[in-house]
């Protein structure tokens, strides 16, 4: 076979002239109108020309015609990610996204895409996903152990197949087979994304959280519940942000405990020889992914991603002194520089879509101008990310879900997911819904799989997607002992989704003496029996006022409402006797001046902790969006902690990020056993 050498020094293999490609449906430039944010001030034609210049450079340097005459791969030249500048699945996925997006400008795009896809098919691991690392000469897998796949590459390859199918047609079967393999091996049972197809079900990598890709999967492949993956991914990220970086929205390179209620940054050097517990070369991609999803899908569908994009953009602007060149690739989760001696262009480049989504025109323009340079001589990784970011920022990034996505869709979840009761008692859960695409719609709730003698009630029985309802499962004294998975179904015009609430019933032994366990439950003795704290010094338990009246009596617990960042808490230790069903009730009033119908800058949670301070469960969760006139009684089942001494803790948190303030007021609490 004859060899030829490109002017850049990348070796290419001569091949027969490809067959005429199909005409692209979305020929570049495919100018899009994004749902939120701003565009760079440069003209549309200038932006398109800049993308074409960058693509030509990227293609000449990194798109290699090899390992076989019908294969292409993305070289890791300049970064050493594979021996002899070979491909990694991450880069192969990037290429399978870039090339279809540039079809129309690149007349050979379909031939090149087919070659990229052929190399993937010729190098699949035991699960039908791409071997993550290949030698550039032998084209064999060379990393240690059994060949395995990496989630980010697998995910981008699947997205690339959908792009190709929407662009040229003919890839549907390949795409759906790939997505099935991805679902079976890269998605953990609870719905979060694993780090690799042969890895544990306990960790995840936020840079893999490409929500726009997952939404496209949901629209394209209805045989799997991709909305579950969207929901769980957002839940993991939201928990991490609220616990470890609430003001800045930063996510660490790797996360452990992703399958539980308390995901946390991984230890340093968890998977790579760098501080995996902060932002590093993996998570610098998060603002690119979050911003892109917000741009494509808007403030309702992508409320969390938009909030993340806004925070991340603001942090990068702050820590860099408003200079994209000073966005360093390692950041502590409190938005301080970890290491300012390490530089990489892609750290600043990746902020671009988030700056756009945040509506920061000046910052967007600075990043766009920075993209036209390569001040640090970045190789494959930086230049490939730059190419994709420029396509987004130029307004040429179209969603393959647009032509096939249902107009509206939603998800259903319940908190807690399990409860234990003595026969004759009740268990409760908060059933939450969320908009996953399109607009909010009415969702009717129902429960099935109840044990003998039990009934279920929802309050309210239907909600608008994005709202929540309280499910109460009431057992009879004759209900047999056992564990019962109750299926909660939400039905709307777009279809149905389910969640499972597992109720464990124990036989009533008659050994529980009914009682109310809390000391000073209505605060009429001031703080007696309670511990309280406030970051601003305004302790919550206080006398009622005309502005915030009591539900009864003269005292209340009043959280936040100070128009500034603040966290207030009250807590009480209580022992729940063995053999008892325990029900917590309290009256809650929320008023707010926050000017938002989607964001939750102010939150109020109810937690159960053990004696060491570890959170055992969250039994109540509210925000400024729950503002309403008057008090509403809330109920939570605490039977799961019978036989234990636990701490009941109420936490009000106000961030002061949306220009308003929220008051959370509770009164007349009770913890009753039966």
C-alpha positions as CSV (number, residue, x, y, z in Angstrom):
1,X,0.0,0.0,0.0
2,X,1.3,3.4,-1.0
3,X,2.0,5.9,1.9
4,X,1.8,9.7,1.7
5,X,2.8,12.2,4.3
6,X,0.7,15.3,5.1
7,X,2.5,18.6,5.5
8,X,1.9,18.5,9.2
9,X,3.8,15.2,9.5
10,X,0.7,13.0,10.2
11,X,1.0,9.8,8.2
12,X,-2.0,9.0,6.1
13,X,-2.9,6.0,4.0
14,X,-3.9,6.4,0.4
15,X,-7.4,5.1,-0.3
16,X,-9.8,4.7,-3.2
17,X,-12.0,7.6,-4.1
18,X,-15.1,7.4,-1.8
19,X,-18.5,6.9,-3.1
20,X,-20.6,10.1,-3.4
21,X,-22.0,11.0,0.0
22,X,-25.6,11.7,0.7
23,X,-26.6,15.3,0.9
24,X,-26.5,16.5,4.5
25,X,-29.8,17.6,6.1
26,X,-28.1,20.1,8.3
27,X,-25.3,21.5,6.1
28,X,-22.8,23.7,7.8
29,X,-23.3,26.6,8.6
30,X,-26.5,25.6,10.3
31,X,-27.4,28.7,12.1
32,X,-29.3,28.1,15.3
33,X,-31.4,30.3,17.6
34,X,-30.5,29.2,21.2
35,X,-33.1,29.2,23.9
36,X,-31.2,31.5,26.4
37,X,-28.2,33.8,26.6
38,X,-26.1,35.9,24.2
39,X,-24.0,35.3,21.1
40,X,-20.5,36.6,20.5
41,X,-20.6,40.1,19.1
42,X,-18.7,39.1,16.0
43,X,-20.9,38.8,12.9
44,X,-22.4,35.5,11.9
45,X,-20.2,35.3,8.8
46,X,-17.1,36.0,10.9
47,X,-18.0,33.3,13.3
48,X,-18.6,30.8,10.6
49,X,-15.3,31.6,8.9
50,X,-13.4,31.2,12.2
51,X,-15.0,27.7,12.7
52,X,-14.0,26.7,9.2
53,X,-10.4,27.8,9.8
54,X,-10.2,25.9,13.1
55,X,-11.7,22.8,11.5
56,X,-9.2,22.8,8.7
57,X,-6.4,23.1,11.2
58,X,-7.8,20.4,13.4
59,X,-8.5,18.0,10.5
60,X,-5.0,18.5,9.0
61,X,-3.3,17.8,12.4
62,X,-5.4,15.2,14.1
63,X,-7.7,13.3,11.6
64,X,-5.6,10.3,10.4
65,X,-6.6,8.0,7.6
66,X,-5.5,4.6,9.1
67,X,-5.2,2.0,10.7
68,X,-6.8,0.4,7.6
69,X,-7.8,1.7,4.2
70,X,-11.4,2.1,5.4
71,X,-10.6,3.6,8.8
72,X,-10.0,7.0,10.3
73,X,-8.9,7.9,13.8
74,X,-8.3,11.1,15.8
75,X,-4.7,11.2,16.8
76,X,-3.6,12.2,20.3
77,X,-0.6,14.0,18.9
78,X,0.9,16.5,21.3
79,X,-0.6,15.1,24.5
80,X,0.8,11.6,24.8
81,X,-2.6,10.0,25.7
82,X,-1.7,6.9,23.6
83,X,1.5,5.4,22.3
84,X,2.7,6.5,18.9
85,X,0.0,9.2,18.9
86,X,-2.7,6.6,18.6
87,X,-6.4,7.2,19.3
88,X,-8.4,7.0,22.6
89,X,-12.2,6.5,22.6
90,X,-12.6,10.0,24.0
91,X,-11.0,11.5,20.9
92,X,-12.8,9.1,18.6
93,X,-16.1,10.3,20.0
94,X,-15.1,13.9,19.6
95,X,-14.3,13.2,15.9
96,X,-17.6,11.5,15.4
97,X,-19.3,14.7,16.7
98,X,-17.2,17.2,14.8
99,X,-17.3,15.6,11.4
100,X,-21.1,15.4,11.0
101,X,-21.5,18.9,12.3
102,X,-19.1,20.1,9.6
103,X,-20.9,18.2,6.8
104,X,-21.7,20.6,3.9
105,X,-18.5,22.5,4.4
106,X,-16.4,19.3,4.3
107,X,-17.5,17.4,1.2
108,X,-15.8,14.2,2.5
109,X,-17.5,14.3,5.9
110,X,-19.6,11.1,5.5
111,X,-16.6,9.1,4.2
112,X,-14.6,10.3,7.1
113,X,-17.3,9.6,9.6
114,X,-17.7,6.1,8.2
115,X,-14.0,5.6,8.6
116,X,-14.1,6.8,12.2
117,X,-17.1,4.4,12.9
118,X,-15.4,1.5,11.2
119,X,-12.3,1.8,13.5
120,X,-14.7,1.7,16.5
121,X,-16.4,-1.4,15.2
122,X,-13.1,-3.1,14.6
123,X,-11.9,-2.3,18.1
124,X,-14.8,-3.2,20.4
125,X,-14.3,-4.6,23.9
126,X,-16.2,-7.6,25.4
127,X,-19.3,-5.4,25.9
128,X,-19.5,-4.1,22.3
129,X,-18.1,-0.7,23.2
130,X,-14.8,0.9,22.1
131,X,-11.5,-0.2,23.6
132,X,-10.4,3.1,25.1
133,X,-6.7,3.2,24.1
134,X,-4.9,2.0,20.9
135,X,-1.3,2.2,19.7
136,X,-0.8,4.5,16.7
137,X,1.3,2.0,14.8
138,X,-0.1,-1.5,15.6
139,X,-3.6,-0.2,16.2
140,X,-3.9,-2.8,19.0
141,X,-5.2,-2.2,22.5
142,X,-2.2,-1.6,24.7
143,X,-3.4,-0.4,28.1
144,X,-3.2,-2.9,30.9
145,X,-5.7,-5.7,31.7
146,X,-8.7,-6.7,29.7
147,X,-9.7,-4.2,27.0
148,X,-12.4,-1.9,28.4
149,X,-14.3,1.2,27.4
150,X,-14.5,4.7,28.9
151,X,-17.9,6.3,29.4
152,X,-17.1,9.7,27.8
153,X,-15.9,8.1,24.6
154,X,-18.8,5.6,24.5
155,X,-21.3,8.4,25.1
156,X,-19.9,10.7,22.4
157,X,-19.8,7.8,19.9
158,X,-23.5,7.1,20.5
159,X,-24.3,10.8,20.1
160,X,-22.2,10.9,16.9
161,X,-24.2,8.0,15.4
162,X,-27.5,9.9,16.1
163,X,-25.9,13.1,14.5
164,X,-25.0,11.0,11.5
165,X,-28.4,9.4,11.2
166,X,-30.1,12.8,11.3
167,X,-27.5,14.3,8.9
168,X,-27.4,11.5,6.3
169,X,-29.7,8.7,7.4
170,X,-28.9,5.0,7.5
171,X,-27.3,4.7,11.0
172,X,-30.4,4.0,13.1
173,X,-29.7,0.3,13.7
174,X,-26.1,0.9,14.6
175,X,-27.1,3.8,16.9
176,X,-29.7,1.8,18.8
177,X,-27.5,-1.2,19.2
178,X,-24.7,1.1,20.5
179,X,-27.1,2.8,22.9
180,X,-28.3,-0.6,24.2
181,X,-24.8,-1.7,24.9
182,X,-24.1,1.7,26.6
183,X,-27.3,1.3,28.7
184,X,-26.4,-2.2,29.8
185,X,-22.8,-1.5,30.8
186,X,-22.2,2.3,31.3
187,X,-25.3,3.1,33.2
188,X,-25.5,2.0,36.9
189,X,-28.7,0.4,38.2
190,X,-29.8,3.6,39.9
191,X,-29.4,5.6,36.7
192,X,-26.0,7.4,37.2
193,X,-23.2,7.2,34.7
194,X,-20.3,4.9,35.6
195,X,-16.7,5.9,34.8
196,X,-16.1,2.8,32.5
197,X,-18.1,-0.2,31.3
198,X,-16.3,-2.7,33.5
199,X,-16.1,-0.4,36.6
200,X,-18.0,-0.2,39.8
201,X,-21.5,1.1,40.3
202,X,-20.4,3.5,43.0
203,X,-18.5,6.3,41.2
204,X,-19.0,8.7,38.3
205,X,-17.1,11.5,36.5
206,X,-18.9,14.8,36.1
207,X,-17.1,15.6,32.8
208,X,-19.1,12.7,31.4
209,X,-22.4,14.4,32.3
210,X,-23.3,15.5,28.8
211,X,-27.0,16.2,29.5
212,X,-27.7,17.4,26.0
213,X,-26.5,14.0,24.7
214,X,-28.7,12.2,27.2
215,X,-31.7,14.2,26.2
216,X,-31.0,13.3,22.5
217,X,-30.8,9.6,23.6
218,X,-34.2,9.9,25.3
219,X,-35.8,11.4,22.1
220,X,-34.2,8.8,19.8
221,X,-34.2,5.6,21.8
222,X,-37.6,5.1,23.6
223,X,-36.8,1.5,24.6
224,X,-34.7,2.7,27.5
225,X,-35.5,5.3,30.2
226,X,-32.9,7.8,29.4
227,X,-34.9,10.4,31.4
228,X,-34.0,8.4,34.5
229,X,-30.3,8.9,33.6
230,X,-30.9,12.6,33.2
231,X,-32.7,12.8,36.5
232,X,-30.2,10.8,38.5
233,X,-27.2,12.7,36.9
234,X,-28.8,16.0,37.9
235,X,-29.5,14.7,41.4
236,X,-25.9,13.6,41.9
237,X,-24.5,16.9,40.6
238,X,-27.1,19.0,42.6
239,X,-26.2,17.1,45.8
240,X,-22.4,17.7,45.2
241,X,-22.9,21.4,44.4
242,X,-25.1,22.1,47.4
243,X,-22.8,20.3,49.8
244,X,-19.3,21.2,48.5
245,X,-19.6,24.3,46.2
246,X,-22.9,25.9,46.7
247,X,-21.7,29.4,45.7
248,X,-19.7,28.4,42.7
249,X,-21.3,25.3,41.2
250,X,-17.9,23.5,40.8
251,X,-17.7,19.7,40.4
252,X,-14.7,17.5,41.1
253,X,-13.0,15.3,38.5
254,X,-14.2,12.1,40.1
255,X,-17.1,11.3,42.5
256,X,-17.6,8.4,44.9
257,X,-20.8,7.3,46.5
258,X,-22.7,8.2,43.4
259,X,-25.2,5.4,44.0
260,X,-26.2,6.8,47.4
261,X,-27.7,9.8,49.1
262,X,-24.4,11.5,49.9
263,X,-22.1,11.6,46.8
264,X,-18.7,13.1,47.5
265,X,-15.6,14.2,45.7
266,X,-13.2,11.2,45.3
267,X,-10.0,11.2,47.2
268,X,-6.9,12.7,45.5
269,X,-5.3,10.3,43.0
270,X,-8.4,8.2,42.9
271,X,-8.1,7.2,39.2
272,X,-5.4,9.5,38.0
273,X,-2.2,10.8,39.4
274,X,-3.6,14.2,40.2
275,X,-6.0,15.7,42.8
276,X,-9.2,14.0,41.6
277,X,-11.1,15.7,44.5
278,X,-11.1,19.2,42.8
279,X,-11.6,20.6,39.3
280,X,-8.8,19.3,37.0
281,X,-8.2,18.3,33.4
282,X,-11.4,16.3,33.4
283,X,-13.9,18.7,35.0
284,X,-12.7,21.7,33.0
285,X,-15.1,20.3,30.4
286,X,-18.2,20.7,32.7
287,X,-19.0,24.4,31.9
288,X,-18.9,23.5,28.2
289,X,-21.4,20.7,28.7
290,X,-23.6,22.5,31.1
291,X,-23.7,25.7,29.1
292,X,-24.4,23.8,25.8
293,X,-27.4,22.0,27.4
294,X,-28.8,25.3,28.7
295,X,-28.3,27.0,25.3
296,X,-30.1,24.2,23.5
297,X,-32.9,23.4,25.9
298,X,-33.7,26.6,27.8
299,X,-34.4,27.8,31.3
300,X,-37.3,25.4,32.0
301,X,-36.0,22.1,30.8
302,X,-32.4,22.9,31.8
303,X,-32.9,24.9,34.9
304,X,-30.2,23.1,36.9
305,X,-27.7,23.3,34.0
306,X,-28.4,27.0,33.5
307,X,-27.8,27.7,37.1
308,X,-24.6,25.7,37.0
309,X,-23.4,27.5,33.9
310,X,-24.1,30.9,35.5
311,X,-22.1,30.0,38.6
312,X,-19.2,28.4,36.8
313,X,-18.9,31.3,34.4
314,X,-18.9,33.8,37.3
315,X,-16.3,31.8,39.2
316,X,-14.0,31.6,36.2
317,X,-14.3,35.3,35.6
318,X,-13.6,36.0,39.2
319,X,-10.6,33.7,39.7
320,X,-9.0,34.7,36.4
321,X,-9.3,38.5,36.9
322,X,-11.6,38.6,33.8
323,X,-8.9,37.1,31.6
324,X,-9.6,33.7,29.8
325,X,-5.8,33.0,29.7
326,X,-5.8,32.9,33.5
327,X,-8.5,30.3,33.9
328,X,-6.1,27.6,35.2
329,X,-6.9,23.9,34.8
330,X,-7.0,23.2,38.5
331,X,-9.4,24.9,40.8
332,X,-10.4,24.2,44.4
333,X,-14.1,23.8,44.9
334,X,-14.3,27.1,46.7
335,X,-13.2,28.9,43.5
336,X,-9.6,29.5,44.4
337,X,-6.6,28.5,42.2
338,X,-5.0,25.2,43.2
339,X,-2.0,25.6,40.9
340,X,-1.3,28.7,38.9
341,X,1.9,27.3,37.3
342,X,0.0,24.9,35.1
343,X,-1.7,26.4,32.1
344,X,-3.9,25.1,29.3
345,X,-5.9,26.9,26.7
346,X,-8.9,24.5,27.0
347,X,-9.5,25.6,30.6
348,X,-10.5,29.1,29.3
349,X,-12.1,27.9,26.1
350,X,-14.5,25.6,27.9
351,X,-16.1,28.5,29.8
352,X,-17.5,30.0,26.5
353,X,-20.9,28.2,26.3
354,X,-21.5,28.9,30.0
355,X,-20.6,32.6,29.6
356,X,-23.1,32.7,26.7
357,X,-25.8,31.0,28.7
358,X,-25.2,33.4,31.6
359,X,-25.8,36.3,29.3
360,X,-22.4,37.9,30.0
361,X,-21.7,39.7,26.7
362,X,-18.3,41.1,27.5
363,X,-17.0,37.9,29.0
364,X,-18.4,35.9,26.1
365,X,-16.6,38.2,23.6
366,X,-13.3,37.9,25.5
367,X,-13.5,34.1,25.4
368,X,-14.4,34.1,21.7
369,X,-11.4,36.2,20.9
370,X,-9.2,34.0,23.1
371,X,-10.4,31.0,21.1
372,X,-8.7,32.4,18.0
373,X,-5.3,31.9,19.6
374,X,-3.3,29.0,20.9
375,X,-1.0,30.7,23.4
376,X,0.3,27.5,25.1
377,X,0.8,25.4,22.0
378,X,-1.9,22.9,23.1
379,X,-2.1,19.6,21.3
380,X,-4.9,17.2,20.5
381,X,-7.0,17.7,23.7
382,X,-7.1,21.5,23.7
383,X,-7.5,21.9,20.0
384,X,-10.2,19.3,19.7
385,X,-12.2,20.8,22.6
386,X,-11.7,24.3,21.0
387,X,-13.2,23.0,17.8
388,X,-16.3,21.8,19.4
389,X,-16.7,24.9,21.6
390,X,-16.3,27.2,18.6
391,X,-19.1,25.3,16.8
392,X,-21.3,25.9,19.8
393,X,-20.3,29.6,20.2
394,X,-20.7,30.3,16.5
395,X,-24.3,29.2,16.7
396,X,-23.8,26.2,14.5
397,X,-24.4,23.4,17.0
398,X,-27.7,21.8,16.2
399,X,-29.4,19.2,18.3
400,X,-30.3,15.8,16.7
401,X,-33.2,15.6,19.1
402,X,-35.0,18.5,17.6
403,X,-36.7,16.6,14.8
404,X,-37.6,13.5,16.9
405,X,-38.0,14.7,20.5
406,X,-41.5,14.6,22.0
407,X,-42.8,18.1,22.6
408,X,-43.1,17.5,26.3
409,X,-41.7,14.9,28.7
410,X,-41.1,14.5,32.5
411,X,-39.7,12.3,35.2
412,X,-40.9,10.9,38.5
413,X,-39.0,10.3,41.7
414,X,-39.8,9.7,45.4
415,X,-38.0,10.7,48.6
416,X,-37.4,8.6,50.6
417,X,-37.5,5.5,48.4
418,X,-38.1,3.2,51.3
419,X,-40.1,3.2,54.6
420,X,-40.8,0.8,57.4
421,X,-44.1,0.7,59.3
422,X,-45.9,-1.3,61.9
423,X,-49.1,-2.9,60.5
424,X,-51.9,-0.3,61.0
425,X,-49.6,2.7,60.6
426,X,-48.9,5.0,57.6
427,X,-45.8,5.7,55.5
428,X,-45.3,8.9,53.5
429,X,-43.0,9.9,50.7
430,X,-42.6,13.1,48.6
431,X,-43.3,12.3,44.9
432,X,-41.4,14.8,42.8
433,X,-41.8,15.5,39.1
434,X,-39.5,17.4,36.7
435,X,-39.7,18.6,33.1
436,X,-37.1,16.8,31.0
437,X,-38.0,18.2,27.7
438,X,-40.5,20.6,26.2
439,X,-43.0,22.4,28.5
440,X,-44.6,21.5,31.8
441,X,-47.8,19.4,31.5
442,X,-50.4,18.0,33.9
443,X,-49.3,14.7,35.6
444,X,-51.8,12.4,37.2
445,X,-50.4,10.2,40.0
446,X,-51.4,6.6,40.9
447,X,-50.0,3.8,43.0
448,X,-50.1,0.0,42.4
449,X,-48.6,-3.1,44.1
450,X,-50.1,-2.2,47.6
451,X,-50.1,-4.9,50.2
452,X,-53.4,-6.5,51.4
453,X,-55.5,-4.0,53.3
454,X,-53.4,-1.0,52.4
455,X,-54.6,2.2,50.7
456,X,-52.7,5.0,48.9
457,X,-53.5,8.7,48.7
458,X,-51.8,11.5,46.9
459,X,-52.0,15.1,48.0
460,X,-52.6,16.6,45.5
461,X,-53.6,13.8,43.1
462,X,-52.2,15.6,40.1
463,X,-49.4,18.1,39.7
464,X,-47.9,20.3,36.9
465,X,-44.6,18.7,35.9
466,X,-42.0,20.3,38.2
467,X,-44.3,20.1,41.2
468,X,-44.5,17.5,44.0
469,X,-47.1,15.6,45.9
470,X,-47.2,13.7,49.2
471,X,-47.9,10.0,48.9
472,X,-49.4,8.4,52.0
473,X,-49.6,4.6,52.2
474,X,-51.9,3.5,55.0
475,X,-51.7,-0.1,56.2
476,X,-54.3,-2.1,58.1
477,X,-53.8,-3.9,61.3
478,X,-54.3,-7.1,59.3
479,X,-51.7,-6.2,56.6
480,X,-49.2,-9.1,56.4
481,X,-45.6,-8.5,57.3
482,X,-43.3,-8.2,54.3
483,X,-41.6,-5.8,51.9
484,X,-43.8,-4.4,49.2
485,X,-42.5,-2.4,46.2
486,X,-45.2,0.1,45.4
487,X,-45.1,1.4,41.9
488,X,-45.8,5.1,41.6
489,X,-46.9,6.1,38.1
490,X,-47.2,9.6,36.7
491,X,-49.3,9.8,33.6
492,X,-49.5,12.7,31.2
493,X,-50.3,13.4,27.5
494,X,-46.7,12.6,26.6
495,X,-46.8,9.2,28.3
496,X,-46.1,7.6,31.7
497,X,-43.1,7.3,34.0
498,X,-42.7,5.3,37.2
499,X,-40.8,5.3,40.5
500,X,-40.7,2.7,43.3
501,X,-41.6,3.3,46.9
502,X,-40.7,0.2,49.0
503,X,-42.8,-0.2,52.1
504,X,-41.7,-2.8,54.7
505,X,-44.5,-3.8,57.1
506,X,-43.8,-5.4,60.4
507,X,-46.4,-7.2,62.5
508,X,-48.0,-5.1,65.3
509,X,-46.8,-6.6,68.6
510,X,-48.8,-4.2,70.8
511,X,-45.6,-3.3,72.6
512,X,-45.5,0.4,71.5
513,X,-46.9,2.9,73.9
514,X,-48.4,5.8,71.9
515,X,-46.6,9.0,72.8
516,X,-45.4,12.4,71.5
517,X,-41.6,12.4,71.8
518,X,-40.5,16.0,71.2
519,X,-39.6,18.4,74.0
520,X,-41.2,21.9,73.6
521,X,-42.7,21.0,70.2
522,X,-44.4,24.4,69.8
523,X,-41.5,26.5,71.0
524,X,-43.7,28.1,73.8
525,X,-40.8,27.6,76.2
526,X,-38.4,29.4,73.9
527,X,-35.4,27.3,72.9
528,X,-35.8,24.7,75.7
529,X,-35.0,21.3,74.3
530,X,-33.6,22.6,71.1
531,X,-30.1,23.6,69.8
532,X,-30.0,26.3,67.2
533,X,-27.5,28.2,65.1
534,X,-27.4,31.1,62.6
535,X,-24.5,32.3,60.4
536,X,-25.8,35.8,60.8
537,X,-26.5,35.5,64.5
538,X,-30.3,35.7,64.3
539,X,-31.3,32.4,66.0
540,X,-34.5,31.0,64.6
541,X,-36.7,30.4,67.7
542,X,-38.4,33.7,68.5
543,X,-41.6,35.3,69.3
544,X,-44.2,35.6,66.5
545,X,-44.9,38.9,64.8
546,X,-47.7,40.4,62.8
547,X,-45.5,39.7,59.7
548,X,-44.9,36.1,60.7
549,X,-47.7,35.0,63.0
550,X,-47.6,31.7,64.9
551,X,-49.8,28.8,63.9
552,X,-50.8,28.7,67.5
553,X,-49.4,30.2,70.7
554,X,-46.8,33.0,70.8
555,X,-43.5,31.4,69.5
556,X,-42.2,30.2,66.1
557,X,-39.0,29.0,64.5
558,X,-38.2,31.6,61.8
559,X,-35.5,30.7,59.3
560,X,-33.7,33.2,56.9
561,X,-35.5,36.2,55.5
562,X,-32.6,38.5,56.0
563,X,-32.0,39.4,52.3
564,X,-28.4,38.1,52.5
565,X,-26.6,34.8,52.5
566,X,-27.5,32.9,55.7
567,X,-27.9,29.4,57.1
568,X,-30.2,28.8,60.1
569,X,-30.7,25.5,62.0
570,X,-32.6,24.0,64.9
571,X,-32.1,20.4,66.1
572,X,-33.3,18.1,68.9
573,X,-32.1,14.6,69.9
574,X,-34.9,12.0,70.3
575,X,-35.1,8.3,71.0
576,X,-37.7,6.4,68.9
577,X,-38.7,3.2,70.8
578,X,-38.3,-0.2,69.1
579,X,-41.5,-1.7,67.7
580,X,-43.1,1.7,67.1
581,X,-44.3,3.5,64.0
582,X,-43.2,7.1,64.2
583,X,-44.7,10.0,62.3
584,X,-43.3,13.6,62.3
585,X,-45.7,16.4,61.6
586,X,-45.1,20.2,61.5
587,X,-46.8,23.3,60.1
588,X,-44.8,25.2,57.5
589,X,-45.3,28.6,56.1
590,X,-43.1,29.9,53.2
591,X,-43.1,33.4,51.7
592,X,-40.7,34.8,49.2
593,X,-39.8,37.8,47.1
594,X,-37.5,35.8,44.8
595,X,-38.2,36.7,41.2
596,X,-38.0,33.2,39.7
597,X,-40.4,30.3,38.8
598,X,-37.6,27.8,38.3
599,X,-34.5,28.5,40.3
600,X,-34.2,27.4,44.0
601,X,-31.7,29.9,45.6
602,X,-33.3,29.4,49.0
603,X,-34.0,26.0,50.5
604,X,-35.4,24.4,53.6
605,X,-34.6,20.8,54.5
606,X,-35.5,18.4,57.3
607,X,-32.9,15.7,58.1
608,X,-32.4,12.8,60.4
609,X,-28.9,12.3,61.7
610,X,-27.1,9.8,63.9
611,X,-25.2,10.6,67.0
612,X,-22.0,11.2,65.0
613,X,-23.7,13.8,62.8
614,X,-24.0,11.6,59.6
615,X,-27.2,12.3,57.7
616,X,-29.3,9.1,57.7
617,X,-32.1,10.6,55.6
618,X,-33.7,13.8,54.3
619,X,-37.5,13.6,55.1
620,X,-38.5,17.1,53.9
621,X,-37.3,19.4,51.1
622,X,-38.7,22.8,50.2
623,X,-37.6,26.0,48.5
624,X,-38.7,29.5,47.6
625,X,-40.9,27.8,44.9
626,X,-43.2,26.5,47.8
627,X,-44.2,30.0,48.8
628,X,-47.9,30.2,49.7
629,X,-50.3,32.0,52.0
630,X,-50.8,30.5,55.4
631,X,-49.5,27.3,57.0
632,X,-49.5,23.8,55.5
633,X,-49.1,20.7,57.6
634,X,-46.2,18.5,56.5
635,X,-45.8,14.8,57.4
636,X,-42.8,12.5,57.4
637,X,-42.4,8.8,58.4
638,X,-39.6,8.2,60.8
639,X,-40.4,4.5,61.5
640,X,-37.2,3.4,59.8
641,X,-35.3,4.7,62.8
642,X,-37.3,2.9,65.5
643,X,-34.9,1.7,68.2
644,X,-32.4,4.4,67.6
645,X,-31.5,7.8,69.2
646,X,-31.4,10.3,66.3
647,X,-31.2,14.0,65.8
648,X,-34.0,15.8,64.0
649,X,-32.6,18.8,62.2
650,X,-34.3,21.7,60.3
651,X,-32.0,23.7,58.0
652,X,-32.9,26.9,56.2
653,X,-30.4,28.2,53.6
654,X,-30.6,31.5,51.7
655,X,-28.0,32.2,49.0
656,X,-29.0,35.8,48.0
657,X,-28.3,35.0,44.4
658,X,-31.6,36.0,42.7
659,X,-32.3,39.4,44.2
660,X,-35.0,38.4,46.7
661,X,-35.4,36.8,50.1
662,X,-37.4,33.9,51.5
663,X,-38.8,33.3,55.0
664,X,-39.3,29.7,56.2
665,X,-41.5,29.5,59.4
666,X,-42.5,26.3,61.3
667,X,-44.7,25.8,64.4
668,X,-46.6,23.1,66.3
669,X,-44.3,20.1,65.7
670,X,-45.1,16.6,66.9
671,X,-43.3,13.2,66.7
672,X,-46.0,10.7,67.5
673,X,-45.5,7.0,68.0
674,X,-48.1,4.2,67.7
